[in-house]
Amino acid sequence: MSTPEAVRVTLVRGDITQQSVDVVVNAANSSLLGGGGVDGAIHRQGGPEILAACRELRASHYGKGLPTGKAVATTAGSLDARWVVHTVGPVWSSAEDRSALLASCYRESLRVAAELGARTVAFPAISTGIYGWPMDDGARIAVRTVLAEAAAPVEEVRFVLFDAHAFVEFEEVLAAQG
Ligand code: ADP
């Protein structure tokens, strides 16, 4: 048996809806019915099929919505991807340590992606937008969790960072840990 290849962790600056990958991870909210930021962009670019699939999930398995830290897959509609994996990040709190929930988003999304047979997975910087997580800490949790958890059949995990600040923070963390 050959030694399994290490998973490649790559960084790109750009829009996650423009990536050609097997899985695009969505920083969703628990309603699964759309929102701002990455979520809004994915539904806009991916078309109504994604929202229809989310509505079905709400009508079946997730009547109360998707809990924070969990992940679930739908079609990717017209995105250049096979699936969207929706995960709900925690809202930042200075009073309470919610890091385990943020790590869970990355771990559960990778688990769902691997179950689907995905080889390439694109992540946004979950919780660092509307949910207010500081970028340096969000990057640390993201990179550390992905390095620890990504496994075959996943070959590449791509962090897609929207702005220069996010890109630099992820670059620093990856250089220190990778
Ligand atoms: P959350 O509610 O989990 O904070 P957001 O979607 O508001 O999620 O933001 C998460 C991160 O994604 C932020 O750093 C934001 O700048 C970034 N972002 C927003 N739109 C896009 C996009 N189209 N592609 C990649 N990253 C994006």
Backbone and ligand atoms as CSV (ligand in chain L), in Angstrom:
chain,resi,resn,atom,element,x,y,z
A,1,MET,N,N,0.851,-1.205,0.000
A,1,MET,CA,C,0.000,0.000,0.000
A,1,MET,C,C,0.881,1.247,0.000
A,2,SER,N,N,0.544,2.216,-0.815
A,2,SER,CA,C,1.370,3.425,-0.860
A,2,SER,C,C,0.980,4.363,0.290
A,3,THR,N,N,1.932,5.196,0.653
A,3,THR,CA,C,1.673,6.166,1.716
A,3,THR,C,C,0.681,7.201,1.206
A,4,PRO,N,N,-0.355,7.532,1.972
A,4,PRO,CA,C,-1.301,8.539,1.481
A,4,PRO,C,C,-0.635,9.905,1.345
A,5,GLU,N,N,-0.987,10.600,0.284
A,5,GLU,CA,C,-0.456,11.950,0.066
A,5,GLU,C,C,-1.019,12.884,1.126
A,6,ALA,N,N,-0.207,13.828,1.564
A,6,ALA,CA,C,-0.711,14.845,2.482
A,6,ALA,C,C,-1.697,15.729,1.731
A,7,VAL,N,N,-2.696,16.212,2.437
A,7,VAL,CA,C,-3.662,17.125,1.827
A,7,VAL,C,C,-2.987,18.477,1.630
A,8,ARG,N,N,-3.185,19.052,0.451
A,8,ARG,CA,C,-2.624,20.382,0.172
A,8,ARG,C,C,-3.560,21.455,0.694
A,9,VAL,N,N,-3.016,22.398,1.413
A,9,VAL,CA,C,-3.799,23.546,1.860
A,9,VAL,C,C,-3.320,24.751,1.061
A,10,THR,N,N,-4.231,25.354,0.320
A,10,THR,CA,C,-3.850,26.482,-0.538
A,10,THR,C,C,-4.689,27.712,-0.165
A,11,LEU,N,N,-4.143,28.867,-0.506
A,11,LEU,CA,C,-4.836,30.137,-0.239
A,11,LEU,C,C,-5.016,30.877,-1.545
A,12,VAL,N,N,-6.208,31.396,-1.785
A,12,VAL,CA,C,-6.392,32.298,-2.919
A,12,VAL,C,C,-7.194,33.507,-2.442
A,13,ARG,N,N,-6.892,34.621,-3.041
A,13,ARG,CA,C,-7.701,35.793,-2.757
A,13,ARG,C,C,-8.767,35.879,-3.827
A,14,GLY,N,N,-10.025,35.958,-3.449
A,14,GLY,CA,C,-11.068,36.030,-4.464
A,14,GLY,C,C,-12.445,35.734,-3.911
A,15,ASP,N,N,-13.307,35.393,-4.857
A,15,ASP,CA,C,-14.724,35.169,-4.576
A,15,ASP,C,C,-14.974,33.660,-4.601
A,16,ILE,N,N,-15.494,33.129,-3.533
A,16,ILE,CA,C,-15.660,31.668,-3.438
A,16,ILE,C,C,-16.646,31.143,-4.483
A,17,THR,N,N,-17.546,31.983,-4.954
A,17,THR,CA,C,-18.531,31.510,-5.938
A,17,THR,C,C,-17.912,31.321,-7.327
A,18,GLN,N,N,-16.667,31.761,-7.499
A,18,GLN,CA,C,-16.010,31.647,-8.811
A,18,GLN,C,C,-15.038,30.463,-8.867
A,19,GLN,N,N,-15.000,29.638,-7.833
A,19,GLN,CA,C,-14.035,28.539,-7.775
A,19,GLN,C,C,-14.554,27.301,-8.497
A,20,SER,N,N,-13.619,26.583,-9.146
A,20,SER,CA,C,-13.944,25.266,-9.720
A,20,SER,C,C,-13.436,24.208,-8.749
A,21,VAL,N,N,-14.338,23.658,-8.008
A,21,VAL,CA,C,-13.979,22.677,-6.969
A,21,VAL,C,C,-15.126,21.671,-6.843
A,22,ASP,N,N,-14.900,20.609,-6.118
A,22,ASP,CA,C,-16.008,19.671,-5.873
A,22,ASP,C,C,-16.997,20.255,-4.857
A,23,VAL,N,N,-16.461,20.822,-3.796
A,23,VAL,CA,C,-17.326,21.365,-2.735
A,23,VAL,C,C,-17.006,22.828,-2.466
A,24,VAL,N,N,-18.044,23.642,-2.442
A,24,VAL,CA,C,-17.950,25.014,-1.939
A,24,VAL,C,C,-18.637,25.015,-0.578
A,25,VAL,N,N,-17.914,25.450,0.447
A,25,VAL,CA,C,-18.522,25.527,1.778
A,25,VAL,C,C,-19.162,26.907,1.946
A,26,ASN,N,N,-20.383,26.884,2.443
A,26,ASN,CA,C,-21.140,28.115,2.673
A,26,ASN,C,C,-21.168,28.450,4.159
A,27,ALA,N,N,-20.811,29.697,4.484
A,27,ALA,CA,C,-20.988,30.197,5.856
A,27,ALA,C,C,-22.453,30.610,5.984
A,28,ALA,N,N,-23.281,29.613,6.267
A,28,ALA,CA,C,-24.736,29.807,6.257
A,28,ALA,C,C,-25.213,30.308,7.619
A,29,ASN,N,N,-26.499,30.599,7.714
A,29,ASN,CA,C,-27.078,30.794,9.043
A,29,ASN,C,C,-28.039,29.634,9.285
A,30,SER,N,N,-28.500,29.479,10.507
A,30,SER,CA,C,-29.186,28.239,10.838
A,30,SER,C,C,-30.517,28.081,10.104
A,31,SER,N,N,-31.068,29.169,9.609
A,31,SER,CA,C,-32.340,29.034,8.874
A,31,SER,C,C,-32.141,28.296,7.547
A,32,LEU,N,N,-30.935,28.311,7.015
A,32,LEU,CA,C,-30.592,27.737,5.698
A,32,LEU,C,C,-31.314,28.453,4.556
A,33,LEU,N,N,-31.943,29.556,4.855
A,33,LEU,CA,C,-32.766,30.188,3.824
A,33,LEU,C,C,-32.123,31.450,3.245
A,34,GLY,N,N,-30.825,31.540,3.391
A,34,GLY,CA,C,-30.105,32.648,2.766
A,34,GLY,C,C,-29.813,33.763,3.750
A,35,GLY,N,N,-28.885,34.620,3.350
A,35,GLY,CA,C,-28.466,35.725,4.202
A,35,GLY,C,C,-27.514,36.616,3.422
A,36,GLY,N,N,-26.643,37.315,4.133
A,36,GLY,CA,C,-25.693,38.201,3.460
A,36,GLY,C,C,-24.363,37.514,3.244
A,37,GLY,N,N,-23.342,38.280,2.917
A,37,GLY,CA,C,-21.972,37.768,2.797
A,37,GLY,C,C,-21.857,36.613,1.817
A,38,VAL,N,N,-21.118,35.603,2.230
A,38,VAL,CA,C,-20.888,34.420,1.390
A,38,VAL,C,C,-22.222,33.760,1.024
A,39,ASP,N,N,-23.081,33.655,1.993
A,39,ASP,CA,C,-24.379,32.993,1.804
A,39,ASP,C,C,-25.166,33.663,0.669
A,40,GLY,N,N,-25.273,34.980,0.737
A,40,GLY,CA,C,-25.999,35.712,-0.300
A,40,GLY,C,C,-25.355,35.508,-1.666
A,41,ALA,N,N,-24.019,35.552,-1.696
A,41,ALA,CA,C,-23.296,35.410,-2.969
A,41,ALA,C,C,-23.523,34.019,-3.562
A,42,ILE,N,N,-23.496,32.992,-2.712
A,42,ILE,CA,C,-23.686,31.612,-3.204
A,42,ILE,C,C,-25.086,31.440,-3.786
A,43,HIS,N,N,-26.090,31.945,-3.093
A,43,HIS,CA,C,-27.460,31.806,-3.618
A,43,HIS,C,C,-27.659,32.631,-4.884
A,44,ARG,N,N,-27.046,33.804,-4.936
A,44,ARG,CA,C,-27.168,34.636,-6.148
A,44,ARG,C,C,-26.527,33.960,-7.349
A,45,GLN,N,N,-25.302,33.467,-7.147
A,45,GLN,CA,C,-24.561,32.859,-8.258
A,45,GLN,C,C,-25.040,31.446,-8.569
A,46,GLY,N,N,-25.486,30.724,-7.549
A,46,GLY,CA,C,-25.843,29.320,-7.733
A,46,GLY,C,C,-27.267,29.103,-8.209
A,47,GLY,N,N,-28.080,30.144,-8.097
A,47,GLY,CA,C,-29.443,30.057,-8.602
A,47,GLY,C,C,-30.403,29.397,-7.624
A,48,PRO,N,N,-31.675,29.317,-8.019
A,48,PRO,CA,C,-32.758,28.908,-7.105
A,48,PRO,C,C,-32.730,27.448,-6.668
A,49,GLU,N,N,-31.979,26.610,-7.378
A,49,GLU,CA,C,-31.936,25.179,-7.004
A,49,GLU,C,C,-31.398,24.967,-5.600
A,50,ILE,N,N,-30.435,25.815,-5.210
A,50,ILE,CA,C,-29.813,25.646,-3.887
A,50,ILE,C,C,-30.840,25.980,-2.802
A,51,LEU,N,N,-31.552,27.069,-3.002
A,51,LEU,CA,C,-32.567,27.462,-2.017
A,51,LEU,C,C,-33.680,26.416,-1.943
A,52,ALA,N,N,-34.048,25.860,-3.080
A,52,ALA,CA,C,-35.081,24.812,-3.090
A,52,ALA,C,C,-34.611,23.607,-2.273
A,53,ALA,N,N,-33.346,23.238,-2.432
A,53,ALA,CA,C,-32.799,22.099,-1.669
A,53,ALA,C,C,-32.754,22.425,-0.179
A,54,CYS,N,N,-32.424,23.665,0.140
A,54,CYS,CA,C,-32.392,24.075,1.558
A,54,CYS,C,C,-33.791,24.036,2.154
A,55,ARG,N,N,-34.773,24.478,1.375
A,55,ARG,CA,C,-36.167,24.430,1.865
A,55,ARG,C,C,-36.589,22.995,2.146
A,56,GLU,N,N,-36.148,22.065,1.284
A,56,GLU,CA,C,-36.471,20.645,1.510
A,56,GLU,C,C,-35.844,20.146,2.800
A,57,LEU,N,N,-34.618,20.575,3.061
A,57,LEU,CA,C,-33.962,20.167,4.314
A,57,LEU,C,C,-34.733,20.697,5.517
A,58,ARG,N,N,-35.210,21.939,5.407
A,58,ARG,CA,C,-35.995,22.509,6.511
A,58,ARG,C,C,-37.303,21.749,6.704
A,59,ALA,N,N,-37.852,21.251,5.609
A,59,ALA,CA,C,-39.124,20.532,5.688
A,59,ALA,C,C,-38.932,19.085,6.157
A,60,SER,N,N,-37.682,18.598,6.141
A,60,SER,CA,C,-37.454,17.191,6.525
A,60,SER,C,C,-36.574,17.100,7.767
A,61,HIS,N,N,-35.238,16.960,7.558
A,61,HIS,CA,C,-34.332,16.685,8.675
A,61,HIS,C,C,-34.108,17.858,9.616
A,62,TYR,N,N,-34.215,19.063,9.112
A,62,TYR,CA,C,-33.790,20.222,9.905
A,62,TYR,C,C,-34.930,21.220,10.104
A,63,GLY,N,N,-36.013,20.711,10.664
A,63,GLY,CA,C,-37.194,21.534,10.903
A,63,GLY,C,C,-36.894,22.784,11.715
A,64,LYS,N,N,-35.969,22.643,12.673
A,64,LYS,CA,C,-35.623,23.799,13.514
A,64,LYS,C,C,-34.402,24.535,12.985
A,65,GLY,N,N,-33.939,24.154,11.823
A,65,GLY,CA,C,-32.739,24.784,11.275
A,65,GLY,C,C,-31.516,23.937,11.563
A,66,LEU,N,N,-30.395,24.326,10.955
A,66,LEU,CA,C,-29.135,23.592,11.127
A,66,LEU,C,C,-28.424,24.142,12.359
A,67,PRO,N,N,-28.095,23.263,13.333
A,67,PRO,CA,C,-27.423,23.768,14.538
A,67,PRO,C,C,-26.020,24.313,14.241
A,68,THR,N,N,-25.574,25.244,15.057
A,68,THR,CA,C,-24.229,25.801,14.943
A,68,THR,C,C,-23.191,24.679,15.044
A,69,GLY,N,N,-22.200,24.728,14.146
A,69,GLY,CA,C,-21.119,23.733,14.168
A,69,GLY,C,C,-21.396,22.500,13.332
A,70,LYS,N,N,-22.620,22.384,12.791
A,70,LYS,CA,C,-22.958,21.221,11.956
A,70,LYS,C,C,-22.852,21.590,10.474
A,71,ALA,N,N,-22.914,20.571,9.606
A,71,ALA,CA,C,-22.787,20.802,8.164
A,71,ALA,C,C,-23.710,19.866,7.408
A,72,VAL,N,N,-24.229,20.363,6.293
A,72,VAL,CA,C,-25.111,19.544,5.456
A,72,VAL,C,C,-24.911,19.941,3.990
A,73,ALA,N,N,-25.051,18.961,3.096
A,73,ALA,CA,C,-24.777,19.205,1.671
A,73,ALA,C,C,-26.059,19.396,0.877
A,74,THR,N,N,-25.954,20.221,-0.155
A,74,THR,CA,C,-27.007,20.320,-1.177
A,74,THR,C,C,-26.316,20.352,-2.547
A,75,THR,N,N,-27.151,20.372,-3.570
A,75,THR,CA,C,-26.664,20.662,-4.915
A,75,THR,C,C,-25.905,21.995,-4.910
A,76,ALA,N,N,-25.041,22.168,-5.912
A,76,ALA,CA,C,-24.370,23.460,-6.063
A,76,ALA,C,C,-25.042,24.298,-7.148
A,77,GLY,N,N,-26.208,23.853,-7.634
A,77,GLY,CA,C,-26.931,24.632,-8.645
A,77,GLY,C,C,-26.028,24.938,-9.833
A,78,SER,N,N,-25.976,26.198,-10.209
A,78,SER,CA,C,-25.178,26.562,-11.393
A,78,SER,C,C,-23.753,26.999,-11.047
A,79,LEU,N,N,-23.317,26.802,-9.810
A,79,LEU,CA,C,-21.900,27.044,-9.505
A,79,LEU,C,C,-21.052,25.986,-10.204
A,80,ASP,N,N,-19.762,26.292,-10.394
A,80,ASP,CA,C,-18.857,25.324,-11.009
A,80,ASP,C,C,-18.320,24.391,-9.923
A,81,ALA,N,N,-19.236,23.677,-9.300
A,81,ALA,CA,C,-18.930,22.792,-8.176
A,81,ALA,C,C,-19.977,21.693,-8.186
A,82,ARG,N,N,-19.722,20.627,-7.434
A,82,ARG,CA,C,-20.697,19.530,-7.410
A,82,ARG,C,C,-21.677,19.693,-6.247
A,83,TRP,N,N,-21.164,20.185,-5.147
A,83,TRP,CA,C,-22.025,20.357,-3.968
A,83,TRP,C,C,-21.684,21.654,-3.251
A,84,VAL,N,N,-22.710,22.182,-2.553
A,84,VAL,CA,C,-22.463,23.200,-1.537
A,84,VAL,C,C,-22.648,22.507,-0.190
A,85,VAL,N,N,-21.673,22.669,0.686
A,85,VAL,CA,C,-21.821,22.178,2.060
A,85,VAL,C,C,-22.071,23.397,2.940
A,86,HIS,N,N,-23.241,23.427,3.547
A,86,HIS,CA,C,-23.649,24.562,4.378
A,86,HIS,C,C,-23.242,24.279,5.818
A,87,THR,N,N,-22.598,25.233,6.436
A,87,THR,CA,C,-22.261,25.079,7.852
A,87,THR,C,C,-22.565,26.387,8.561
A,88,VAL,N,N,-22.916,26.283,9.829
A,88,VAL,CA,C,-23.316,27.478,10.578
A,88,VAL,C,C,-22.246,27.797,11.612
A,89,GLY,N,N,-21.552,28.894,11.386
A,89,GLY,CA,C,-20.522,29.319,12.321
A,89,GLY,C,C,-21.132,29.963,13.557
A,90,PRO,N,N,-20.356,29.976,14.654
A,90,PRO,CA,C,-20.805,30.683,15.851
A,90,PRO,C,C,-20.632,32.190,15.694
A,91,VAL,N,N,-21.504,32.935,16.342
A,91,VAL,CA,C,-21.327,34.387,16.431
A,91,VAL,C,C,-20.216,34.624,17.455
A,92,TRP,N,N,-19.288,35.532,17.148
A,92,TRP,CA,C,-18.184,35.845,18.071
A,92,TRP,C,C,-18.743,36.361,19.393
A,93,SER,N,N,-18.122,35.904,20.493
A,93,SER,CA,C,-18.471,36.429,21.813
A,93,SER,C,C,-17.184,36.673,22.588
A,94,SER,N,N,-17.050,37.838,23.186
A,94,SER,CA,C,-15.869,38.089,24.020
A,94,SER,C,C,-16.079,37.496,25.414
A,95,ALA,N,N,-17.313,37.164,25.736
A,95,ALA,CA,C,-17.631,36.659,27.074
A,95,ALA,C,C,-17.528,35.141,27.167
A,96,GLU,N,N,-17.590,34.468,26.019
A,96,GLU,CA,C,-17.677,33.005,26.018
A,96,GLU,C,C,-16.759,32.462,24.925
A,97,ASP,N,N,-16.045,31.387,25.209
A,97,ASP,CA,C,-15.160,30.795,24.203
A,97,ASP,C,C,-15.953,29.817,23.328
A,98,ARG,N,N,-16.184,30.226,22.101
A,98,ARG,CA,C,-16.954,29.390,21.165
A,98,ARG,C,C,-16.062,28.751,20.107
A,99,SER,N,N,-14.746,28.688,20.379
A,99,SER,CA,C,-13.799,28.165,19.385
A,99,SER,C,C,-14.107,26.733,18.964
A,100,ALA,N,N,-14.582,25.928,19.916
A,100,ALA,CA,C,-14.847,24.526,19.579
A,100,ALA,C,C,-15.938,24.431,18.516
A,101,LEU,N,N,-16.890,25.361,18.566
A,101,LEU,CA,C,-17.953,25.352,17.549
A,101,LEU,C,C,-17.406,25.770,16.191
A,102,LEU,N,N,-16.484,26.724,16.181
A,102,LEU,CA,C,-15.898,27.134,14.900
A,102,LEU,C,C,-15.052,25.994,14.323
A,103,ALA,N,N,-14.266,25.345,15.165
A,103,ALA,CA,C,-13.475,24.189,14.690
A,103,ALA,C,C,-14.412,23.107,14.161
A,104,SER,N,N,-15.535,22.919,14.830
A,104,SER,CA,C,-16.508,21.910,14.410
A,104,SER,C,C,-17.038,22.175,12.995
A,105,CYS,N,N,-17.211,23.449,12.653
A,105,CYS,CA,C,-17.675,23.786,11.292
A,105,CYS,C,C,-16.717,23.227,10.241
A,106,TYR,N,N,-15.421,23.440,10.460
A,106,TYR,CA,C,-14.428,22.942,9.490
A,106,TYR,C,C,-14.386,21.422,9.491
A,107,ARG,N,N,-14.410,20.840,10.689
A,107,ARG,CA,C,-14.323,19.374,10.792
A,107,ARG,C,C,-15.544,18.698,10.169
A,108,GLU,N,N,-16.738,19.194,10.501
A,108,GLU,CA,C,-17.968,18.581,9.982
A,108,GLU,C,C,-18.100,18.784,8.472
A,109,SER,N,N,-17.691,19.949,7.990
A,109,SER,CA,C,-17.753,20.194,6.542
A,109,SER,C,C,-16.825,19.237,5.810
A,110,LEU,N,N,-15.625,19.024,6.365
A,110,LEU,CA,C,-14.688,18.083,5.740
A,110,LEU,C,C,-15.218,16.660,5.792
A,111,ARG,N,N,-15.879,16.327,6.885
A,111,ARG,CA,C,-16.445,14.973,7.006
A,111,ARG,C,C,-17.519,14.751,5.939
A,112,VAL,N,N,-18.411,15.731,5.785
A,112,VAL,CA,C,-19.469,15.622,4.780
A,112,VAL,C,C,-18.849,15.572,3.382
A,113,ALA,N,N,-17.854,16.417,3.135
A,113,ALA,CA,C,-17.190,16.438,1.820
A,113,ALA,C,C,-16.551,15.084,1.526
A,114,ALA,N,N,-15.884,14.507,2.501
A,114,ALA,CA,C,-15.223,13.209,2.302
A,114,ALA,C,C,-16.260,12.112,2.039
A,115,GLU,N,N,-17.370,12.167,2.758
A,115,GLU,CA,C,-18.442,11.182,2.538
A,115,GLU,C,C,-18.983,11.256,1.109
A,116,LEU,N,N,-19.010,12.466,0.559
A,116,LEU,CA,C,-19.501,12.651,-0.810
A,116,LEU,C,C,-18.471,12.209,-1.844
A,117,GLY,N,N,-17.230,12.041,-1.419
A,117,GLY,CA,C,-16.155,11.681,-2.353
A,117,GLY,C,C,-15.440,12.875,-2.939
A,118,ALA,N,N,-15.569,14.031,-2.314
A,118,ALA,CA,C,-14.947,15.254,-2.850
A,118,ALA,C,C,-13.428,15.192,-2.746
A,119,ARG,N,N,-12.778,15.726,-3.769
A,119,ARG,CA,C,-11.313,15.829,-3.750
A,119,ARG,C,C,-10.845,17.245,-3.479
A,120,THR,N,N,-11.649,18.209,-3.883
A,120,THR,CA,C,-11.262,19.615,-3.696
A,120,THR,C,C,-12.382,20.343,-2.955
A,121,VAL,N,N,-11.987,21.073,-1.940
A,121,VAL,CA,C,-12.956,21.753,-1.065
A,121,VAL,C,C,-12.526,23.202,-0.875
A,122,ALA,N,N,-13.431,24.136,-1.135
A,122,ALA,CA,C,-13.141,25.564,-0.918
A,122,ALA,C,C,-13.889,26.059,0.306
A,123,PHE,N,N,-13.140,26.696,1.204
A,123,PHE,CA,C,-13.733,27.275,2.426
A,123,PHE,C,C,-13.615,28.788,2.405
A,124,PRO,N,N,-14.629,29.476,2.899
A,124,PRO,CA,C,-14.453,30.893,3.242
A,124,PRO,C,C,-13.929,30.963,4.680
A,125,ALA,N,N,-13.623,32.165,5.132
A,125,ALA,CA,C,-13.205,32.363,6.534
A,125,ALA,C,C,-14.478,32.458,7.378
A,126,ILE,N,N,-14.951,31.288,7.802
A,126,ILE,CA,C,-16.251,31.179,8.488
A,126,ILE,C,C,-16.278,32.066,9.744
A,127,SER,N,N,-17.384,32.707,9.947
A,127,SER,CA,C,-17.687,33.558,11.127
A,127,SER,C,C,-16.949,34.899,11.165
A,128,THR,N,N,-16.044,35.148,10.204
A,128,THR,CA,C,-15.233,36.379,10.306
A,128,THR,C,C,-15.885,37.593,9.649
A,129,GLY,N,N,-17.110,37.427,9.144
A,129,GLY,CA,C,-17.800,38.556,8.517
A,129,GLY,C,C,-18.860,39.098,9.448
A,130,ILE,N,N,-20.096,38.884,9.080
A,130,ILE,CA,C,-21.227,39.380,9.859
A,130,ILE,C,C,-21.186,38.848,11.301
A,131,TYR,N,N,-20.639,37.642,11.493
A,131,TYR,CA,C,-20.603,37.044,12.834
A,131,TYR,C,C,-19.455,37.547,13.703
A,132,GLY,N,N,-18.594,38.390,13.137
A,132,GLY,CA,C,-17.690,39.195,13.955
A,132,GLY,C,C,-16.453,38.548,14.554
A,133,TRP,N,N,-16.088,37.353,14.096
A,133,TRP,CA,C,-14.911,36.680,14.685
A,133,TRP,C,C,-13.642,37.403,14.239
A,134,PRO,N,N,-12.697,37.681,15.150
A,134,PRO,CA,C,-11.448,38.333,14.734
A,134,PRO,C,C,-10.695,37.477,13.715
A,135,MET,N,N,-10.199,38.121,12.660
A,135,MET,CA,C,-9.616,37.367,11.537
A,135,MET,C,C,-8.408,36.538,11.958
A,136,ASP,N,N,-7.535,37.078,12.821
A,136,ASP,CA,C,-6.333,36.301,13.175
A,136,ASP,C,C,-6.712,35.000,13.885
A,137,ASP,N,N,-7.646,35.078,14.806
A,137,ASP,CA,C,-8.063,33.883,15.533
A,137,ASP,C,C,-8.873,32.945,14.637
A,138,GLY,N,N,-9.711,33.519,13.791
A,138,GLY,CA,C,-10.490,32.702,12.851
A,138,GLY,C,C,-9.577,31.940,11.907
A,139,ALA,N,N,-8.502,32.591,11.476
A,139,ALA,CA,C,-7.541,31.943,10.580
A,139,ALA,C,C,-6.812,30.817,11.307
A,140,ARG,N,N,-6.434,31.062,12.553
A,140,ARG,CA,C,-5.717,30.037,13.330
A,140,ARG,C,C,-6.575,28.787,13.492
A,141,ILE,N,N,-7.817,28.983,13.861
A,141,ILE,CA,C,-8.713,27.832,14.069
A,141,ILE,C,C,-8.949,27.102,12.749
A,142,ALA,N,N,-9.137,27.867,11.681
A,142,ALA,CA,C,-9.401,27.268,10.364
A,142,ALA,C,C,-8.229,26.399,9.917
A,143,VAL,N,N,-7.031,26.974,9.938
A,143,VAL,CA,C,-5.852,26.261,9.413
A,143,VAL,C,C,-5.523,25.066,10.290
A,144,ARG,N,N,-5.551,25.280,11.607
A,144,ARG,CA,C,-5.207,24.189,12.527
A,144,ARG,C,C,-6.176,23.018,12.357
A,145,THR,N,N,-7.446,23.313,12.254
A,145,THR,CA,C,-8.442,22.238,12.161
A,145,THR,C,C,-8.324,21.496,10.839
A,146,VAL,N,N,-8.139,22.254,9.767
A,146,VAL,CA,C,-8.027,21.602,8.455
A,146,VAL,C,C,-6.764,20.743,8.383
A,147,LEU,N,N,-5.647,21.239,8.903
A,147,LEU,CA,C,-4.416,20.433,8.876
A,147,LEU,C,C,-4.592,19.146,9.682
A,148,ALA,N,N,-5.362,19.220,10.744
A,148,ALA,CA,C,-5.552,18.037,11.594
A,148,ALA,C,C,-6.595,17.069,11.031
A,149,GLU,N,N,-7.580,17.580,10.324
A,149,GLU,CA,C,-8.756,16.759,9.994
A,149,GLU,C,C,-8.883,16.341,8.533
A,150,ALA,N,N,-8.272,17.067,7.620
A,150,ALA,CA,C,-8.494,16.753,6.201
A,150,ALA,C,C,-7.838,15.419,5.856
A,151,ALA,N,N,-8.556,14.583,5.158
A,151,ALA,CA,C,-8.059,13.245,4.829
A,151,ALA,C,C,-8.690,12.785,3.525
A,152,ALA,N,N,-8.123,11.733,2.931
A,152,ALA,CA,C,-8.624,11.178,1.685
A,152,ALA,C,C,-10.122,10.901,1.808
A,153,PRO,N,N,-10.864,11.099,0.718
A,153,PRO,CA,C,-10.422,11.412,-0.640
A,153,PRO,C,C,-10.104,12.887,-0.884
A,154,VAL,N,N,-10.215,13.729,0.135
A,154,VAL,CA,C,-9.918,15.153,-0.079
A,154,VAL,C,C,-8.421,15.312,-0.332
A,155,GLU,N,N,-8.083,16.024,-1.418
A,155,GLU,CA,C,-6.681,16.239,-1.793
A,155,GLU,C,C,-6.252,17.686,-1.617
A,156,GLU,N,N,-7.204,18.588,-1.823
A,156,GLU,CA,C,-6.877,20.008,-1.686
A,156,GLU,C,C,-7.964,20.720,-0.883
A,157,VAL,N,N,-7.545,21.486,0.100
A,157,VAL,CA,C,-8.441,22.405,0.798
A,157,VAL,C,C,-7.976,23.808,0.455
A,158,ARG,N,N,-8.858,24.558,-0.141
A,158,ARG,CA,C,-8.528,25.910,-0.609
A,158,ARG,C,C,-9.292,26.935,0.235
A,159,PHE,N,N,-8.556,27.784,0.913
A,159,PHE,CA,C,-9.213,28.892,1.600
A,159,PHE,C,C,-9.336,30.039,0.610
A,160,VAL,N,N,-10.554,30.518,0.438
A,160,VAL,CA,C,-10.797,31.611,-0.508
A,160,VAL,C,C,-11.093,32.858,0.309
A,161,LEU,N,N,-10.125,33.766,0.281
A,161,LEU,CA,C,-10.179,34.950,1.136
A,161,LEU,C,C,-10.566,36.165,0.311
A,162,PHE,N,N,-11.508,36.888,0.852
A,162,PHE,CA,C,-12.153,37.947,0.081
A,162,PHE,C,C,-11.309,39.208,-0.012
A,163,ASP,N,N,-10.542,39.494,1.040
A,163,ASP,CA,C,-9.784,40.745,1.000
A,163,ASP,C,C,-8.336,40.516,1.435
A,164,ALA,N,N,-7.528,41.566,1.267
A,164,ALA,CA,C,-6.087,41.454,1.522
A,164,ALA,C,C,-5.814,41.133,2.986
A,165,HIS,N,N,-6.578,41.716,3.880
A,165,HIS,CA,C,-6.376,41.482,5.311
A,165,HIS,C,C,-6.554,39.994,5.634
A,166,ALA,N,N,-7.620,39.419,5.161
A,166,ALA,CA,C,-7.875,38.001,5.420
A,166,ALA,C,C,-6.760,37.147,4.825
A,167,PHE,N,N,-6.345,37.491,3.617
A,167,PHE,CA,C,-5.305,36.705,2.943
A,167,PHE,C,C,-4.011,36.711,3.755
A,168,VAL,N,N,-3.614,37.893,4.221
A,168,VAL,CA,C,-2.362,38.018,4.988
A,168,VAL,C,C,-2.444,37.232,6.296
A,169,GLU,N,N,-3.580,37.303,6.963
A,169,GLU,CA,C,-3.723,36.566,8.230
A,169,GLU,C,C,-3.600,35.055,7.999
A,170,PHE,N,N,-4.251,34.566,6.970
A,170,PHE,CA,C,-4.171,33.126,6.678
A,170,PHE,C,C,-2.752,32.738,6.255
A,171,GLU,N,N,-2.113,33.595,5.487
A,171,GLU,CA,C,-0.751,33.321,5.027
A,171,GLU,C,C,0.191,33.174,6.226
A,172,GLU,N,N,0.053,34.080,7.185
A,172,GLU,CA,C,0.928,34.042,8.369
A,172,GLU,C,C,0.707,32.774,9.173
A,173,VAL,N,N,-0.553,32.415,9.367
A,173,VAL,CA,C,-0.856,31.221,10.154
A,173,VAL,C,C,-0.358,29.974,9.434
A,174,LEU,N,N,-0.561,29.925,8.139
A,174,LEU,CA,C,-0.140,28.741,7.383
A,174,LEU,C,C,1.385,28.618,7.388
A,175,ALA,N,N,2.080,29.738,7.250
A,175,ALA,CA,C,3.546,29.708,7.265
A,175,ALA,C,C,4.045,29.216,8.630
A,176,ALA,N,N,3.361,29.590,9.675
A,176,ALA,CA,C,3.786,29.196,11.028
A,176,ALA,C,C,3.465,27.734,11.331
A,177,GLN,N,N,2.349,27.238,10.775
A,177,GLN,CA,C,1.887,25.893,11.141
A,177,GLN,C,C,2.078,24.835,10.063
A,178,GLY,N,N,2.155,25.283,8.830
A,178,GLY,CA,C,2.122,24.299,7.729
A,178,GLY,C,C,3.452,23.592,7.519
L,1,ADP,P1,P,-20.334,34.857,8.807
L,1,ADP,O1,O,-21.791,35.206,8.988
L,1,ADP,O2,O,-20.019,33.411,9.100
L,1,ADP,O3,O,-19.423,35.829,9.492
L,1,ADP,P2,P,-19.919,36.129,6.190
L,1,ADP,O4,O,-20.415,35.611,4.899
L,1,ADP,O5,O,-20.502,37.414,6.692
L,1,ADP,O6,O,-20.092,34.927,7.232
L,1,ADP,O7,O,-18.349,36.326,6.121
L,1,ADP,C1,C,-17.382,35.303,6.221
L,1,ADP,C2,C,-16.112,35.769,5.509
L,1,ADP,O8,O,-16.274,35.624,4.105
L,1,ADP,C3,C,-15.739,37.231,5.730
L,1,ADP,O9,O,-14.341,37.307,5.944
L,1,ADP,C4,C,-16.159,37.916,4.419
L,1,ADP,O10,O,-15.323,39.020,4.112
L,1,ADP,C5,C,-15.912,36.813,3.427
L,1,ADP,N1,N,-16.698,36.864,2.180
L,1,ADP,C6,C,-17.826,37.568,1.899
L,1,ADP,N2,N,-18.241,37.298,0.631
L,1,ADP,C7,C,-17.351,36.407,0.110
L,1,ADP,C8,C,-17.219,35.731,-1.151
L,1,ADP,N3,N,-18.090,35.935,-2.141
L,1,ADP,N4,N,-16.184,34.876,-1.310
L,1,ADP,C9,C,-15.293,34.643,-0.312
L,1,ADP,N5,N,-15.366,35.231,0.889
L,1,ADP,C10,C,-16.375,36.101,1.108
